[in-house]
Amino acid sequence: MILHPFPPLYDENSRILILGSFPSVKSREQKFFYGHPQNRFWKVTSAVFQCKTPATIEEKRDFLLKNKIALWDVIASCDITGSSDSSIKNVVPNDLSPILKTASIEKIFVNGKAAQKYYDKYTKDIIGIDAECLPSTSPANAAWTLEKLITAWNSIKLI
């Protein structure tokens, strides 16, 4: 059983909640989200908000909070082989209530089908909010080019 090694990122100004499934090996090592250099999360989200791609954890944290984005994962602990979502077993979901009580979240998004699967199974009925599934920014989702991802992820911009 592997425990999620770092806390959610959010503040009282967060309006968008983006949920992944469970952190990759690289993210667990860095103790921050989307740490694998091939993951396109930072390139995609910075392009959506027309910002320079953040490089350091501090820049990433500042970028998210500036753009009213909360970031967390659906799973608090599980058995997983490496970073493979398909190997996930024995899921214990994260409690989203601290985020939802602190921030006025207007929309929840999930990053990929694995996050959607676990959100729908463990979380949706508890909080009563549907999540919009966006194509995964993982390098394993090679069918989606960076340009296609940016277009699809434009929906995270609240009007």
N, C-alpha and C positions, 0 to 999 in steps of 0.2 A: 504494500500500500504506500503510495507516494502522496504526501500532503502538498497542497499548493503553498509555495514558499514565500509569497509576498502579498501585500494587501491590495485592495482595489484602489484605483485612482479616481477621485471625484472631489468636488466641493459643493457648496450650497448654490453655486451658479450653474452647475452642470444641467444641461437640458436633453442631451443625447446620451444613451447608454449603449455601448458596443460590447458584446459578449463574445469571447472566444470559447473554445471547448475546455482545454487544459494547456498550460504552458509547455512549449517544446523543451528539450534538453538544454538548448542554448539559453532560452528565457529563464529556465530554472537556475542555471549557473549565474546569470546576470542579475537575477531577482528583479526582472522587469519585463514588460510585455514585448512580444515580437522581437526577440533578440537575435534570431537567426538572420544572418546578413542577406540571405536569399528571399526572406519573406518580404512581400511588397507592401505591407501595411503602411509603413511610414511614407513611402513614395506615393502611394495612392491617396492617403488622407491629406498629405501636404499639397498635392496637386489639386484636390477638390477645393481646398481653402486658399489656393494660390499663394502658398508660403514656401519658403526654403525648406527642404527636407531636414528635419532635426537629426542630429548625429549622436549627441550625448544623452544620457538618461535625463539630465536636468533640462536640456532643450526639448526633449520629447514630453516631459511632464508639463513644462510651460506651454508648449504648443497645444496639448490637449485641453488644459484648463482655460487658456485664452479663447479657444474655440468651443467652450462649453461642452466638452466631451468627457464622459465618465467611461472608464475602461475596467472590465473585470472578466471573469470566466465563469461559465456555468458550473464547473466541477470544482469542489473543494478538495477532494481526494479520490484516488482511484488506483487500480493496477494498470500500468501502461508499459509497453515495451518501447524504449527509446522515445520517439516523438510521434509514434503512429496512432492516429485517432482510431483506426480500425482495430487496434489491439486493446482499447479501453474496456475494462471490466470493473465490477464492484464499485460503482459510482456512488459518491456521497455529494449531493449538490451544495453549492454555495447559497447562503442566505442573502438575498438581495435587499432585505428590508432596511438595513442601515443606509444604503444609498437612496432608496426610495423615500425614506423618512427625512433625509437631509436635503436632497436636491429635488427640484421640480422637473422630473424627467418627463419629457413630452413624447419621446419615441424610443423604442428599444429595437436594436438591430443585432443580428447574430452573424458572425463571420464564418460562413460556410455551413455545409449540410450537417456536419458532426455536431457543431454547436446548436443548430436548430433541433436536431434529433434529441439531444439531452435537455435542451430548454423545454421543448414540447412535452417530454416525458416527466420531468421532475419539477419544473418551475412555473410553467404557464398557468396551470390550474390554481396554484397557490396564490399568485399575485393577480391573476385575471387580466393579463395584458398580452396581446399577441406580439410577436417579434417579427420584424421583416428580415428575411434571409437574404444576405448579400453573398455574392460569389467569394469563395475563400481566397485570401491573399497569400496562402501557402505556396511554396515552390512546387508542391505536389499537384497543384491545380494548373498545370502547364497549358491546358486548353485555352485559358483566359490570358490574353496579352495584357500588358500594362495599360494600354489605351482602353481596351474593353472594360477592365476593372475600374478605371477612373470614371468612365461613363456610368457604369452601374452604381458605383459608390457615391455619385453626385446626390443621391437621395438623402444622404446624411446631413446635408445642409438644410436646416430649418428656415422657412421663410418668415 
